[in-house]
Amino acid sequence: MKTMKVTVVTPDGPVHESEAEMVSTRATSGELGILPGHIPLVAPLEIGAVRLKNGNKTQWIAVSGGFLEVRPDRVTILAQAAERAEDIDIERAQAAKERAERRLRQENMDNKRAELALKRAVNRINIYKHK
């Protein structure tokens, strides 16, 4: 089956580079499935998973927003933060989740910021399960 080059980059540098038969992720407009030869596209990403399928193997990457650029033979993800499932520190992710939940229960807190922190932590915990 045909493949395309997939690169995931953050402000700290490259996180992942490989070939994939299919890329699946969630943009702000909805779920996207990208195959080689896809028409060019740029889309903002939500906090969520990027799934890279190659045969029977699927790799999972947690992203915290950013942008997806699609070309017929390449997908580039420019993420604010990204971690491969095998690189996630689960204890740190669970501690971040507990901190965010505590902040949501406090008065006079920026709830939107705490909700985003909670969403990022839960996403990392969910992706970790796929390592």
C-alpha positions as CSV (number, residue, x, y, z in Angstrom):
1,M,0.0,0.0,0.0
2,K,1.1,3.6,-0.7
3,T,2.6,5.6,2.2
4,M,3.2,9.3,2.9
5,K,5.8,11.0,5.1
6,V,4.5,12.2,8.5
7,T,6.3,14.7,10.6
8,V,5.2,16.0,14.0
9,V,7.0,19.2,15.2
10,T,6.7,21.4,18.3
11,P,8.4,24.7,19.2
12,D,11.0,22.5,21.0
13,G,11.8,20.5,17.8
14,P,10.7,17.4,16.0
15,V,8.8,14.7,18.0
16,H,8.1,12.1,15.3
17,E,8.9,11.3,11.7
18,S,7.8,8.2,9.8
19,E,5.9,6.8,6.9
20,A,2.2,6.0,7.3
21,E,-0.6,4.5,5.2
22,M,-3.2,6.6,7.0
23,V,-3.2,9.6,9.4
24,S,-6.3,10.1,11.6
25,T,-6.8,13.1,13.9
26,R,-9.3,15.6,15.1
27,A,-9.5,19.1,13.6
28,T,-11.7,21.9,15.0
29,S,-14.1,21.1,12.1
30,G,-14.2,17.3,12.9
31,E,-12.4,14.0,12.5
32,L,-10.0,13.8,9.6
33,G,-8.7,10.6,7.9
34,I,-5.9,11.3,5.4
35,L,-4.5,8.8,2.8
36,P,-1.7,9.3,0.4
37,G,-2.7,11.5,-2.5
38,H,-5.1,13.6,-0.3
39,I,-5.8,17.1,-1.7
40,P,-3.8,19.9,0.0
41,L,-5.3,21.1,3.2
42,V,-4.5,23.2,6.3
43,A,-6.6,22.7,9.4
44,P,-6.4,23.8,13.1
45,L,-6.2,20.8,15.5
46,E,-7.9,20.2,18.8
47,I,-6.4,18.6,21.8
48,G,-6.5,15.0,20.9
49,A,-4.9,11.9,19.4
50,V,-3.0,11.6,16.1
51,R,-3.1,8.0,14.9
52,L,-0.6,6.8,12.3
53,K,-1.6,3.5,10.7
54,N,0.9,1.3,8.9
55,G,-0.3,-2.2,8.1
56,N,-1.5,-3.8,11.3
57,K,0.5,-1.3,13.5
58,T,-0.9,1.9,14.8
59,Q,1.2,4.6,16.5
60,W,-0.4,7.1,18.8
61,I,0.7,10.7,19.5
62,A,-0.9,13.1,22.0
63,V,-1.1,16.7,20.6
64,S,-2.2,19.8,22.4
65,G,-3.6,21.8,19.5
66,G,-1.7,23.2,16.6
67,F,-2.1,22.9,12.8
68,L,-2.2,20.1,10.3
69,E,-0.8,20.7,6.8
70,V,-1.6,18.0,4.2
71,R,0.1,17.6,0.8
72,P,-0.4,14.6,-1.5
73,D,2.8,12.8,-0.3
74,R,3.3,14.4,3.2
75,V,1.5,15.4,6.4
76,T,3.1,17.9,8.7
77,I,1.7,18.5,12.2
78,L,2.8,21.7,13.9
79,A,1.7,21.2,17.5
80,Q,1.9,23.4,20.6
81,A,3.0,20.2,22.4
82,A,3.2,16.6,21.4
83,E,4.2,13.3,22.9
84,R,4.4,9.8,21.5
85,A,2.5,7.2,23.6
86,E,5.7,5.5,24.7
87,D,7.2,8.8,25.9
88,I,4.4,9.9,28.2
89,D,5.2,10.0,31.9
90,I,1.9,8.6,33.2
91,E,2.5,9.7,36.8
92,R,3.1,13.3,35.7
93,A,0.0,13.2,33.5
94,Q,-2.1,11.9,36.4
95,A,-0.7,14.6,38.8
96,A,-1.6,17.2,36.2
97,K,-5.1,15.8,36.0
98,E,-5.6,15.9,39.7
99,R,-4.2,19.5,39.9
100,A,-6.6,20.6,37.2
101,E,-9.6,18.9,38.9
102,R,-8.7,20.7,42.2
103,R,-8.5,24.1,40.4
104,L,-11.9,23.5,38.9
105,R,-13.4,23.1,42.4
106,Q,-11.8,26.3,43.6
107,E,-13.6,29.7,43.5
108,N,-12.0,32.7,41.7
109,M,-10.1,30.4,39.4
110,D,-9.8,30.8,35.6
111,N,-12.1,27.8,34.8
112,K,-11.3,27.9,31.1
113,R,-7.6,27.5,31.8
114,A,-8.2,24.6,34.2
115,E,-10.6,22.9,31.8
116,L,-7.9,23.0,29.1
117,A,-5.3,21.6,31.5
118,L,-7.7,18.8,32.4
119,K,-8.4,18.0,28.8
120,R,-4.6,17.9,28.0
121,A,-3.9,15.6,31.0
122,V,-6.8,13.3,30.1
123,N,-5.7,13.1,26.5
124,R,-2.2,12.1,27.6
125,I,-3.5,9.4,29.9
126,N,-5.7,8.0,27.2
127,I,-2.9,8.0,24.6
128,Y,-0.5,6.3,27.2
129,K,-2.9,3.3,27.2
130,H,-2.0,2.7,23.5
131,K,1.7,2.3,24.0
